[in-house]
Amino acid sequence: MKKQICALLCLVGVLNAAEPLEAQCSRDDSKDIVVCKDVIHGTLIWQDGNEDIKKEWKEAKEYCKNLNYAGYTDWRLPTKTELLSIVDYTRHSPAINKAFKNGKSGWCWSSTLGAWDSSRAWFVDFSLGYSDSFSLSASSCVRCVRQ
């Protein structure tokens, strides 16, 4: 019994010392960007201007690739897991980390294509915080990211 209690207390200590899995984000108002850090993705810098940018998937990838924003030119369309890292499941409409000043509801493209159908790509819906896939020809929100 003593060994079990000791093992449980050790596990609790390890879990309490572990880094949080959810992204820790802060906003830079001077550049309209949000910097997020988590154990899976490291540090990601997110575009957070007040423009409501909607594009088809291929146009979204090109837009991010050619973006010159906040003094950076190495932007890209985020992966599905990167987008999911900024979902705040305690909120809705928008279900996005509170550091985002311009966190609009609706779904935003990821760069992740559907493994079963390359005519579809994953998106994250920031109204409710879920992910699904849609046709590449659909128009959706674009939020670029860089490392």
Backbone bond lengths (Angstrom), bond angles and torsions (degrees), N, CA, C in turn:
res aa  C-N    CA-C-N  psi(-1)  N-CA   C-N-CA  omega(-1)  CA-C   N-CA-C  phi
1 M - - - 1.455 - - 1.533 110.91 -
2 K 1.357 116.38 -42.01 1.456 120.23 179.93 1.529 110.70 -63.28
3 K 1.335 117.46 -37.79 1.457 121.74 179.50 1.528 110.36 -65.21
4 Q 1.332 116.96 -38.53 1.466 121.07 -179.97 1.530 110.67 -67.61
5 I 1.315 116.15 -41.33 1.473 120.11 178.88 1.525 109.77 -65.72
6 C 1.321 116.79 -42.83 1.460 120.85 178.87 1.527 110.60 -62.23
7 A 1.331 116.94 -43.88 1.468 120.95 179.00 1.529 110.65 -62.43
8 L 1.316 116.82 -41.30 1.464 120.98 178.54 1.524 111.19 -64.53
9 L 1.320 118.02 -43.76 1.462 121.08 178.85 1.523 111.33 -64.95
10 C 1.319 117.29 -37.58 1.471 120.83 176.97 1.520 110.58 -64.07
11 L 1.336 117.05 -42.94 1.459 121.28 178.91 1.529 110.81 -62.97
12 V 1.319 117.35 -42.91 1.468 120.98 177.95 1.526 109.97 -61.62
13 G 1.312 117.45 -40.96 1.461 121.04 178.39 1.513 112.02 -63.33
14 V 1.319 116.79 -41.54 1.466 121.04 178.30 1.519 110.15 -65.05
15 L 1.311 117.41 -44.97 1.470 120.53 -179.60 1.521 112.07 -64.68
16 N 1.313 116.89 -37.81 1.465 119.44 178.63 1.520 112.04 -68.64
17 A 1.334 117.32 -29.74 1.460 121.00 -179.43 1.527 112.27 -84.27
18 A 1.336 117.37 -13.83 1.463 120.96 -177.27 1.526 110.96 -69.41
19 E 1.329 114.79 151.17 1.457 119.68 176.45 1.528 109.20 -70.64
20 P 1.328 118.05 147.33 1.458 119.66 178.98 1.535 110.07 -66.85
21 L 1.341 116.63 144.80 1.453 120.95 179.37 1.521 111.90 -77.58
22 E 1.317 116.69 -30.27 1.464 118.44 -179.56 1.522 110.20 -75.71
23 A 1.311 115.28 150.23 1.463 120.49 -178.05 1.524 111.01 -66.94
24 Q 1.316 115.39 138.02 1.456 122.52 173.30 1.523 106.13 -100.32
25 C 1.328 117.01 114.42 1.465 121.45 -171.04 1.523 111.94 -118.04
26 S 1.333 115.14 147.84 1.463 121.19 172.97 1.529 108.44 -140.41
27 R 1.303 115.35 150.44 1.458 121.34 -175.51 1.523 111.39 -101.97
28 D 1.327 116.20 141.66 1.462 123.55 171.37 1.521 106.36 -110.49
29 D 1.335 116.39 97.01 1.474 121.21 -177.05 1.521 112.44 -63.06
30 S 1.329 117.56 -29.21 1.465 119.50 -176.84 1.534 111.73 -68.22
31 K 1.338 117.19 -24.51 1.467 120.86 -178.79 1.526 113.14 -115.02
32 D 1.347 117.58 -4.05 1.465 121.83 -174.52 1.526 111.41 54.49
33 I 1.345 115.02 50.58 1.455 121.58 175.38 1.526 108.79 -130.61
34 V 1.327 115.13 160.12 1.461 121.78 174.04 1.521 107.30 -124.38
35 V 1.329 115.73 130.52 1.458 121.87 178.68 1.523 107.61 -104.89
36 C 1.345 115.58 123.20 1.464 121.01 -179.09 1.520 109.82 -122.67
37 K 1.328 114.75 141.30 1.462 121.26 178.31 1.513 108.54 -127.49
38 D 1.338 115.55 134.67 1.460 120.66 172.00 1.517 108.94 -149.53
39 V 1.323 116.23 168.27 1.466 120.41 -174.07 1.527 112.46 -72.68
40 I 1.294 119.03 -22.06 1.467 121.45 -178.19 1.524 111.76 -86.64
41 H 1.333 117.35 -47.33 1.469 121.65 -173.12 1.518 114.07 -100.32
42 G 1.309 118.10 -10.28 1.463 120.05 -175.23 1.513 109.66 75.31
43 T 1.320 116.81 -136.71 1.461 121.51 -179.75 1.519 109.65 -100.73
44 L 1.325 115.79 126.67 1.460 122.44 175.69 1.518 108.94 -122.47
45 I 1.308 116.26 139.27 1.468 122.12 176.78 1.523 107.25 -111.03
46 W 1.327 115.32 125.35 1.457 122.54 -173.72 1.521 112.03 -110.12
47 Q 1.290 116.55 138.36 1.462 123.70 171.35 1.539 107.38 -67.58
48 D 1.330 117.31 133.41 1.472 120.01 178.89 1.518 111.41 -145.69
49 G 1.326 116.09 44.95 1.457 120.02 175.00 1.522 110.01 -76.54
50 N 1.305 116.75 173.71 1.465 119.47 -176.35 1.525 113.57 -91.35
51 E 1.348 117.70 6.78 1.452 120.03 177.06 1.524 109.16 -71.52
52 D 1.318 116.64 144.31 1.458 121.48 175.26 1.524 106.59 -102.66
53 I 1.332 116.64 89.72 1.454 122.62 -173.49 1.522 108.90 -92.76
54 K 1.336 116.40 122.52 1.465 122.14 177.30 1.515 108.47 -128.80
55 K 1.339 115.44 131.25 1.461 120.68 -178.15 1.518 110.01 -149.71
56 E 1.332 116.01 161.90 1.450 120.83 168.11 1.523 107.70 -69.38
57 W 1.340 117.67 162.64 1.460 121.85 -171.40 1.531 113.35 -57.68
58 K 1.328 118.14 -49.71 1.473 120.20 -178.65 1.524 110.91 -63.72
59 E 1.325 117.31 -38.38 1.467 121.34 176.77 1.524 110.52 -66.04
60 A 1.335 116.79 -36.17 1.468 121.44 179.09 1.530 110.33 -64.07
61 K 1.343 116.80 -43.65 1.470 120.39 177.81 1.530 110.79 -61.66
62 E 1.317 117.21 -43.98 1.468 121.50 178.92 1.521 111.59 -65.34
63 Y 1.326 116.22 -41.91 1.467 121.33 179.26 1.534 109.97 -56.30
64 C 1.339 116.77 -50.20 1.469 119.96 -179.15 1.526 111.29 -65.45
65 K 1.314 116.63 -41.69 1.467 121.32 -179.19 1.532 111.29 -59.88
66 N 1.326 117.28 -35.72 1.471 122.21 -176.52 1.528 113.60 -98.18
67 L 1.330 117.06 3.63 1.460 121.14 -175.07 1.531 111.68 -71.04
68 N 1.331 115.80 131.73 1.454 123.49 170.99 1.526 104.64 -116.50
69 Y 1.331 116.87 102.59 1.462 121.35 -170.18 1.522 109.66 -143.06
70 A 1.296 117.00 134.69 1.469 124.26 176.49 1.533 112.04 56.68
71 G 1.335 116.34 27.93 1.459 120.64 178.70 1.520 114.56 85.48
72 Y 1.336 117.45 8.07 1.466 121.44 -179.19 1.531 109.90 -119.77
73 T 1.327 116.07 148.68 1.465 120.94 178.81 1.531 112.47 -125.43
74 D 1.328 117.86 8.75 1.465 120.73 -177.19 1.534 112.27 -107.86
75 W 1.308 116.72 43.43 1.461 122.92 179.48 1.524 110.03 -79.20
76 R 1.323 115.62 158.05 1.466 121.99 176.52 1.525 108.77 -153.34
77 L 1.333 115.15 165.27 1.459 120.87 174.34 1.527 107.66 -75.67
78 P 1.325 119.19 130.42 1.467 120.88 -176.04 1.524 112.78 -71.82
79 T 1.322 115.57 158.21 1.461 120.85 173.31 1.531 109.10 -75.73
80 K 1.313 114.95 168.55 1.468 119.64 178.12 1.527 110.77 -60.53
81 T 1.339 117.46 -44.70 1.466 119.50 -177.88 1.527 112.02 -67.40
82 E 1.334 116.68 -32.81 1.469 119.08 176.33 1.525 110.42 -65.07
83 L 1.327 117.33 -44.30 1.467 119.98 177.74 1.529 111.49 -63.04
84 L 1.328 116.08 -41.95 1.471 119.18 179.34 1.525 112.08 -63.85
85 S 1.338 117.55 -24.84 1.467 120.34 -179.12 1.534 112.41 -68.82
86 I 1.319 118.09 -16.61 1.473 119.88 179.61 1.528 112.51 -105.56
87 V 1.330 117.08 5.90 1.466 120.44 174.70 1.521 108.51 -72.14
88 D 1.314 116.38 137.07 1.469 122.40 173.25 1.524 106.54 -109.85
89 Y 1.328 116.06 105.01 1.468 121.27 -174.93 1.522 112.99 -75.21
90 T 1.326 117.90 -2.10 1.467 120.52 175.92 1.526 111.26 -92.51
91 R 1.337 117.18 -0.63 1.468 121.81 -177.10 1.526 109.74 -127.47
92 H 1.316 114.69 167.15 1.461 120.25 171.17 1.515 108.78 -148.77
93 S 1.299 115.30 152.34 1.472 123.85 177.12 1.525 114.44 48.44
94 P 1.314 120.64 57.47 1.454 127.94 12.30 1.520 112.83 -102.15
95 A 1.320 115.38 149.25 1.467 122.96 175.69 1.528 108.03 -97.42
96 I 1.328 115.58 63.27 1.464 121.04 -177.61 1.524 108.61 -132.44
97 N 1.313 116.59 151.41 1.457 122.31 179.84 1.532 110.07 -46.79
98 K 1.316 115.97 138.32 1.475 121.75 -175.09 1.518 113.97 -64.01
99 A 1.328 118.48 -15.87 1.466 120.74 178.15 1.525 111.38 -67.77
100 F 1.329 117.36 -21.26 1.461 120.93 179.35 1.519 109.58 -79.27
101 K 1.303 115.27 114.55 1.462 121.64 179.65 1.530 110.21 -75.73
102 N 1.318 115.41 -32.18 1.456 121.15 -177.52 1.526 110.59 -111.92
103 G 1.318 115.15 46.38 1.461 120.94 178.57 1.508 110.42 -82.78
104 K 1.307 115.68 95.47 1.450 120.62 -178.47 1.524 110.87 -85.34
105 S 1.328 116.29 151.18 1.452 121.12 172.52 1.518 108.64 -73.09
106 G 1.282 115.67 163.28 1.458 121.30 179.18 1.505 110.76 110.62
107 W 1.307 115.82 177.57 1.460 118.84 -174.21 1.508 111.67 -102.60
108 C 1.346 114.64 143.97 1.462 122.95 -178.22 1.523 109.84 -121.91
109 W 1.324 115.47 140.32 1.454 122.18 -179.49 1.520 112.23 -64.43
110 S 1.332 115.01 146.00 1.461 122.02 165.36 1.522 106.77 -111.98
111 S 1.314 117.13 168.80 1.460 121.41 177.35 1.528 111.57 -84.32
112 T 1.323 117.47 -4.25 1.458 122.57 -173.99 1.523 111.79 -81.93
113 L 1.327 115.47 115.08 1.464 120.84 177.15 1.524 110.31 -77.40
114 G 1.333 116.34 155.51 1.458 120.87 175.02 1.518 109.91 -69.63
115 A 1.312 117.76 126.51 1.465 121.77 -178.91 1.524 111.65 -65.35
116 W 1.304 117.15 -29.27 1.457 123.01 -177.61 1.520 112.46 -90.12
117 D 1.324 117.22 -15.85 1.467 120.64 -175.62 1.529 108.35 -157.40
118 S 1.337 116.62 104.47 1.470 120.48 -175.69 1.528 112.75 -74.99
119 S 1.339 118.14 3.23 1.462 120.52 173.76 1.530 110.39 -92.96
120 R 1.336 115.33 7.22 1.470 121.31 179.32 1.529 109.52 -129.38
121 A 1.329 116.24 151.99 1.466 121.60 174.97 1.522 108.66 -133.88
122 W 1.324 114.61 157.43 1.462 120.54 179.38 1.526 110.88 -78.05
123 F 1.306 115.48 147.18 1.465 122.66 172.27 1.518 108.17 -132.38
124 V 1.321 116.16 164.21 1.462 121.81 171.95 1.512 107.09 -119.28
125 D 1.315 115.61 128.97 1.462 122.27 179.11 1.523 108.11 -91.12
126 F 1.324 116.19 113.39 1.463 120.84 -178.90 1.527 112.61 -88.29
127 S 1.322 117.57 10.15 1.467 119.58 169.33 1.525 109.15 -78.64
128 L 1.346 115.58 -48.58 1.461 120.68 -176.66 1.525 113.72 -118.44
129 G 1.344 118.32 -10.34 1.455 121.34 176.39 1.509 115.14 85.30
130 Y 1.321 118.31 34.31 1.458 119.94 177.73 1.527 110.39 -118.56
131 S 1.331 115.51 170.15 1.452 121.33 -179.17 1.521 110.12 -125.08
132 D 1.314 115.86 146.52 1.460 122.53 177.37 1.524 106.97 -157.89
133 S 1.321 117.06 -175.98 1.460 119.67 178.30 1.516 109.78 -120.98
134 F 1.335 114.92 159.67 1.456 120.60 -178.82 1.521 109.02 -150.68
135 S 1.302 116.39 165.06 1.460 122.54 179.51 1.529 110.42 -61.09
136 L 1.352 115.87 140.05 1.464 121.13 -179.79 1.521 112.91 -61.94
137 S 1.315 117.35 -20.06 1.466 120.69 -178.14 1.524 112.92 -85.20
138 A 1.321 117.48 -5.17 1.468 120.80 178.20 1.528 109.68 -74.20
139 S 1.304 116.24 152.35 1.468 121.88 177.53 1.521 108.93 -96.19
140 S 1.321 115.89 130.35 1.457 120.67 -176.88 1.522 110.86 -146.16
141 C 1.309 115.57 166.94 1.467 123.77 178.96 1.533 110.65 -60.84
142 V 1.314 116.25 147.37 1.463 122.53 176.17 1.528 107.68 -123.51
143 R 1.334 116.06 125.68 1.466 122.80 173.61 1.521 106.59 -131.66
144 C 1.319 117.33 108.96 1.465 122.39 -174.97 1.533 111.06 -83.05
145 V 1.341 114.63 159.11 1.456 121.83 -177.08 1.538 108.85 -140.59
146 R 1.321 115.07 159.04 1.472 120.88 173.68 1.527 107.80 -147.03
147 Q 1.350 116.02 161.87 1.470 119.17 178.85 1.492 110.96 -105.78
